[in-house]
């Protein structure tokens, strides 16, 4: 792509944004609903269902701890370090992939990564780390370093006919702008580091979603080819943004517009 065209695309994106502040992102009814949901998150029921599913298919908290070869007492802090490299998998994996493998080990057909049951069970498993600080270690080994590098590349790489990337909507130049009635958030450690609050309930979708599923939603909105859930690139993207949330207290389920 020629430089002039790249500049034109950047200008087009910026011109579609308004910087009037968050008051333009929600009307009064939305604000009232959001405040109510903060007190009574609809996803709490879904997380509870996820706990029942974990018990039925994976042996509950004890079964998950045994599969990960950690004690139940150490399980919350260990979960706070995902995605991570696991030798048994010979790759960096997200928590939902661990749950799939555990279901398979227990002779159950694994839930699809995009299924509501998997969203519920993943949310419950991640909620075991509530109150822990996100402690992902991207320097733990070569595999994690490579995943971080791939995630950063995936975040910054321009794709599609519009030449957009994740960074196009989350760079310092556009953070705070309003796009599609929503403020563009700072995903870095300098902002609210939202990776620590996914899986989350999305008000606009009336459902619980994982972080990777949210990535796919962004890609759809930008008319980019959607990266498959659980793929190396998608897991790496989760690694990259989870590292930005390192040190942030985990709070599942989150609540997002």
Secondary structure as UniProt FT lines:
FT   HELIX           3..15
FT   HELIX           22..24
FT   HELIX           28..39
FT   HELIX           43..58
FT   HELIX           60..68
FT   HELIX           72..79
FT   TURN            80..81
FT   STRAND          84..86
FT   TURN            87..90
FT   STRAND          91..93
FT   HELIX           95..105
FT   TURN            106..107
FT   TURN            113..114
FT   HELIX           116..127
FT   TURN            128..131
FT   TURN            138..139
FT   HELIX           142..156
FT   TURN            160..163
FT   HELIX           166..170
FT   TURN            172..176
FT   STRAND          178..179
FT   TURN            180..181
FT   STRAND          182..183
FT   TURN            189..192
FT   HELIX           194..197
FT   STRAND          200..202
FT   TURN            203..206
FT   STRAND          207..209
FT   HELIX           211..221
FT   TURN            222..223
FT   TURN            229..230
FT   HELIX           232..244
FT   TURN            245..247
FT   STRAND          254..256
//
